[in-house]
Amino acid sequence: MSDHLLTFELSKDKDELFVHGDAQGLRFLAKNLIQLADHADLGQYDHTHLMTEDWGGLELSNISQSQDSSLLNHVKLYGWPKQ
């Protein structure tokens, strides 16, 4: 189990994405996004996987923060270099 709170959850209608995180979880997400941006600046196409423990990862929390949404177990972040 991760030592931070970070979840990605879809609304009932699946038309909204909710990101829940404590300070440590949000910093973890920011660090990953900055790393992807740095690689994109270098012309590199990169990605990272964030998964719950149920899916073999430790990056995402596996407890939904809202009764009205569905927890995502796998989030894949992509960084694209400028074309």
Sequence and secondary structure as in RCSB ss.txt:
>XXXX:A:sequence
MSDHLLTFELSKDKDELFVHGDAQGLRFLAKNLIQLADHADLGQYDHTHLMTEDWGGLELSNISQSQDSSLLNHV
KLYGWPKQ
>XXXX:A:secstr
  SS EEEEEETTS  EEEEE HHHHHHHHHHHHHHHHHHHTT  EEEEEEBGGGT SSB SS S TTEEE SEE
EEEE    
